[in-house]
């Protein structure tokens, strides 16, 4: 085992390290909450996109090349360099403290690079190595001249997570009047200006030249069936609710079966019939019923870029209908797109309103049937919207095997029941 000191660099070949390994972060503290993360950076050491910040609330990259899990009190990043996109040249492992304490308050800690039970390199650090910093870059794995290397860094930042975000080429998005309800977990999430243009159908349009990425470091994640969170609409304004269905490449080297279609079912509390929107046949409208609009059909996902379909929801939808409105969001894997397991695409739903971000993420324990390529529909989330807010709920329900049925809602007092027994819907070939 190589014992490294801050600033030391070593080639993989010199320590006989393969390209599949684990980075173990063991930080010893006395009742101090320390969060660890891995940033996937390009050759200019800039974050390639928000999905390549791996941390406890976003524990896997779209490509599956970085996965975070906790083992016996240690935070372990399982790394497979073969799976990373070609534009990831650096993996930087960091630790941050949120609160009054600083890195000066930690005990003797270490980062190890291991394969199984064998440790190939280790870097040890402790509080006396730092001053008032609340964030530190611990170690990086990087590629230079096509050769992978390890660097023990040990560099602190006084500004905590915000300083790290700025260092990696992004800016923390300013927000006022945040409530404690939304400050549940941390996220780094790019918010390109194109997403605020409700008439824009090209959801993959780039930011303006030289415009820095805006980063929101707050979000709530729902990962269990029935879990709920309340978003406030009381601030008013003209911004729409943004709902994204996001999925990853399934890794089978086939580009023809990475397509999911986002569908939305809408039912006002006093209505008897549901309205559905889906692209391209029924895109909906923001200014007339159903006050929900699909932003376009996306048919591909790649290793480096997740697939994403977007709908916008008028925040005054309940006022327009004169009652609460229930929405069910589902993704559909068309048979014509090729046999694929929805579970392999790891679909999630992200709802954003101003500075509030809530994600409903895929959990195979809640949705074991989604592992079958004969299951075509998966419900990524449900929402009840009133004039004051949105109650978003994780679902995870799936259709029956080989069924083309769509989700159907019924009101039961102030609650909503959902069954996947609605009429099939198909888009033109």
C-alpha positions, 0 to 999 in steps of 0.5 A: 500500500502506498501512503500518500501525503498532500500534493503527492501524485502517482500513476495507476500502473505504479501501484498496479491499480485497475480501472474499477475500484472503490474510494473509501472516505472515513472522516472521524468527528464528534457529532459533526455532520460531514457530507462527501461528494464526487465531482465529475469534471472535464479537461478544464476541471469544470463540472460537466453537468449537474448529474455528475455531482454524486452525493448521498441524495444523488448516489449514482451518475447517469452512466453508472460509473460512480456510485455512492454507498455507506459501508460500516460507517464509511462513505464508499464511492464505487468507480468504474472508469470504463463507464464514464463519458469521454469528457470526464477527465477528473473525479474530485472527492470532497467533504463539506460541513454545514453549520458552525463547525469547521474542518479544524474540528474533525479527528484523524481521518483518511481516504483509501483507494481499494479493490475488495479488501486490498488497499492500494493507496491511502491519504491521512488527514486531521483537523490540525491540517486546516484552519477555518475551512468548511470544505476540502478537496480530499483526493482526485483521480484524473487522466493525463496523456491518456494515463489515469493517476491519483492525487492526494490534494488536501486543499480547503475552502473557507466558503464551504460548498458554495466555494467548491461550486464556484471553483468548479465553474458554476455559481450558486443560485441566489434565492430569498425567503427560503423556508425550512420546509425546502431545506431538507437536502442538498443538490447541485442543479443547473437551471438554464434560462431556456427552461423558463421560456414556456413557448420554447420546445427545444429543451436541449438548447444551450445556455447563452454564450459565456453565461455561467451555470446557476446552481441550486444547492437545496432539494428534497428527494422522495424515494419510497412509495407514498412519501410526500412533500408539500411545495408552496405556491403562496409567493405568487408570480408568473413562473410555471411549475417545471416537471421533468422526466429524466432517465439514463442510457441502459448501457446495452450499447443499443441506441434504439431502446432508450426512449421513454414517453412522459404522459400526464393525466389531469383530473379536477376535483369536480370533474368526471373525465380525465384529460391526458397530455402526451407528445406529439399528439396532445401537447396541451396548453398553459392558457386554456384547459388543461393548463398543462403543456408538454414541451416535446418528445425526446427519443434518446439518452446517451451515456453522457447525457440523460434523456429528458422530457418536460411539461410545464404546469400553470401554477394557477391551475386550481384557480382556473378549475375552481377546485383542487386538481390531481395529476399523475405523471407516468413514463411509458416504454413503447414496444416499438422502441425495443424491449427494455426494462424500465428499471434499467433506465432509472427514471425519476421526476423532478418538480421545480418551482422558483427555489423549490426542487423536489425529486421522486426517484426510482427505487427498485425495492418499491417497483420490482416489477419494473425490472421486466421488459414486459412492463411498459408503464411506470408512475413517477409521481402524483400531485394534488394542486390547490391554490396555495401549494402542491403536494407531490407524492412518490408512487412507483406503481407499474402496469401489469405485464404486457398491458398498454393501459394508462394511469387513471385517477378517481377522487375519494373526498380530498384524496385521490386513488390511482389505478393503471386501467385507463385506455391505451394511448399511442403516438404515430409511428 
